[in-house]
Amino acid sequence: MEQFVPAGRSLSACRRVCFAAGHFLNDLCSSMWFTYLLVYLHSVLGFRSTYGGVLLLIGQIADGVSTPLVGYQSDKTSCFYGKRKTWHLFGTICVLVSFPFIFNPCLACNDSTPQWAQILYFSPFIIIFQIGWAATQISHLSLIPGLVSSESDRVELTAYRYAFTVVANITVYSVAWLLFHFQAQNNMDTSISDSLGKVDIPLFRTLALVMLATGALFSMVFHIGTKEEVTDSMSENQRILPSTSQEESPGLVFQWKHWLKEPSFYQVAFLYMCTRLIVNLSQTYISVYLTNSLMLPKNYIAIIPLVMYVSGFVCSLVMKPVSKRMGISITYLVGLLLVVGFAVWVLVDKSMGAETIYGAAVLLGAGSASILVMSLSMTATLIGEQTGSAAFVYGSMSLTDKLANGLGVLLIQSTRPCGTAVLHVNGLTVP
């Protein structure tokens, strides 16, 4: 029987690189979004903490809701350009036209404009950005089964994709460090402060524009170098459905409603949600912790996240052999202990300085990478052979992750709306 993916289909190394480049823009924007949004709104634009949390929550809700909707529509789309690449192009355009306005002050506002009005100004751009981000992410992931046929080739494409994610994060933090460095050199004879303020608006605007220009270039490489097989949606479904029917497949073929009856589905979803809370909230608040609690120079919001991500990447290189020897659950526990070690360190060492923060950052980076990789492995183990409903499982995990992170940030921000006191969350001291 004819299959949608012809047997033996593979890609050259050049084509793999072109494919992996397709998510580079998303990775660049995601790094800026989680690391710098709150510190930019609060310390640079002067927003109240609660308002910053509201804006991040709006973005997380838009992302979480649009992810399953985009996936559903993407499966139904029929276009001469390719249904996945069409949605990828749509998402790329949305990101490019909206993201510059997020890291730029309200164009129609002045010093007397109330902050709630500025929230109304920023909200549409954030929603458009998150819809575009979700469209790019889902369409890019959905291309993998259609480009290659073997499981090993799919794993390799995923590895290429993750390598570009690493490069994207390192790029953001390196460029940010360079911009802070040049700013300090150009203003040696002035009274420019080491603390963040309105003087840093051009810096963040430049950082966003540089990332968008770089990401747009890589997206162009993706669209030129990646060829998607154009098929009719109806004929595709007719070819896929017989090969996945219960008559030809042994055992029960799970649909979305079957997962809702599985206790393990909720257990893994809860674990994944908690893992994402640790990873994303620590990435979100590390900059606030460095500038508002430790009172370190502002260039540290580029240096320390870079140290965290490099240590996490090095840790991920040894994750496969370690997890084979110790098991997924034990490896997850080790990573969790590293995160707890970081939390205890910053809780006990109230006067942590520039020298010791590097060691703490290594612990957090390695621990976060470990628990994130292991939680994804647990999710893959849960799905097993039920790949036909894998999109629903991953979509459900993503939805709970986005909503939980948005609500978590809003809760933290609203606890101290004026930023006059501190709050300890996951080991981070948050104003």
Summary of the structure (lengths in Angstrom):
residues: 431
radius of gyration: 22.3
end to end distance: 61.5
largest distance: 78.2
contacts: 1416
relative contact order: 0.14
helix: 76%
strand: 1%
